[in-house]
Amino acid sequence: MPESVPLRCPACRREHVYTAPPYPCACGSPAAPRLDRTAAPVVRAHRAWDEEWVTVRCAACGRRNQWPHPELGCPCGTVLRIPVSDAPAPARPEADAGLTAPVRRTPFRPLTIRTARDAVTVAALYLRWLGYRDIRRADQRPPSGIGLAAPGLVAQVDPAVRPASSRDVECLWLTAMTESAACVYFSLSGYAEEARARADTLSVPLFVLDLTGTPTPVNGPGRELSESGAG
């Protein structure tokens, strides 16, 4: 059950009750950060990519995932960072030691996209749902959009209002080739016809992000990745 804590905005003194949102672990179980009830919320004035994530251990399988750091937007306009406890979540009872249940992915839980940052968060969560680990901001910035990286993978999230071009797809593919990695492209506005054709030739999985936060594969490599996952 998601954890909730009472808190007060230090700017306007409004009282709030914050509930930590659960995200799907690759094993299919929901995982949410443990909230620190003894610490006060912190006002967010500036953002840094390295501070946007928190490590959460799944109580079901033990995986250590990185989820967006809990935040609350107060009606007064103040953004509050919710403190997270370092204490591990209580482990679930182990199943019969002689039996190993198969790991099945539950349906992906979308996150509403309102900003470019939301689009990046959705892409990162979806990649984790597919089974990729240690997702971070890519060291090399793509010509357009925002780059993500994981071991053996580079991804591009394009929040532009224009459809992605063939050149965009080729640049991502070339980056992946230089790093001996696979690649995935996420776009909010879809793809030009030549971009789809080029992606099929290069076997680049293409996904479209709608505003509900649901990634939809739009070519063969994308559908194959969505069905099989990172494994």
Disulfide bonds with the S-S distance in Angstrom:
none
